[in-house]
């Protein structure tokens, strides 16, 4: 999960290479996150399989802001 302090928004997504994906977002190469950065990594979690990761991504996308911020705080 990445966060833009400038726009006060979170973006949740799946990646096999977090550092590369963060750079991708900060280079404005993603339609949704373009020109909304700078982005910082605020939460990540590793999974054994891609399927498990995508299930978690879907769960995260359904969370409200309060739940997202509680999750981030809990894992710091």
C-alpha positions in Angstrom: 0.0 0.0 0.0 1.3 3.4 -0.9 0.3 6.9 0.3 0.4 10.3 -1.2 0.7 13.0 1.5 0.2 15.7 -1.2 -3.3 14.3 -2.0 -3.9 12.4 1.2 -4.8 9.2 -0.6 -3.9 5.6 -0.4 -3.4 3.2 -3.3 -3.6 -0.6 -2.8 -2.1 -3.0 -5.2 -0.2 -6.3 -5.9 3.4 -6.4 -6.9 6.2 -9.0 -7.1 8.8 -6.3 -6.9 7.8 -3.5 -4.4 10.7 -1.2 -5.0 10.3 -1.3 -8.8 6.5 -0.8 -8.5 7.0 2.2 -6.1 9.4 3.8 -8.7 6.8 3.1 -11.4 4.2 5.1 -9.5 6.6 7.9 -8.7 7.5 8.2 -12.3 3.8 8.8 -13.2 3.6 5.6 -15.3 0.3 4.4 -13.7 -3.0 6.0 -14.8 -4.6 6.2 -11.4 -1.6 7.4 -9.5 -0.1 9.7 -12.2 0.6 13.2 -10.9 -0.6 12.4 -7.4 2.7 11.7 -5.8 5.2 11.6 -4.4 4.2 8.1 -3.1 5.6 6.4 -0.1 5.3 2.7 0.9 3.3 2.5 4.1 2.3 -1.2 4.2 3.3 -4.4 2.6 2.8 -8.1 3.3 4.4 -11.1 1.6 2.5 -14.2 0.6 3.4 -17.7 -0.6 1.3 -17.6 -3.7 0.1 -14.9 -6.1 -3.5 -16.1 -5.5 -3.2 -15.4 -1.8 -1.8 -12.0 -2.5 -4.6 -11.1 -4.9 -7.2 -12.2 -2.3 -5.6 -9.9 0.2 -5.4 -7.0 -2.3 -9.2 -7.4 -2.8 -9.8 -7.4 0.9 -7.7 -4.2 1.4 -9.5 -2.4 -1.4 -12.8 -3.0 0.5 -11.5 -1.4 3.7 -12.6 2.1 4.8 -10.0 4.7 5.6 -10.2 4.2 9.4 -9.5 0.5 9.0 -6.6 1.2 6.6 -5.0 3.6 9.0 -5.5 1.2 11.9 -3.8 -1.6 9.8 -0.9 0.6 9.0 -0.4 1.7 12.6 -0.6 -1.9 13.8 2.2 -3.0 11.5 4.7 -0.3 12.1 
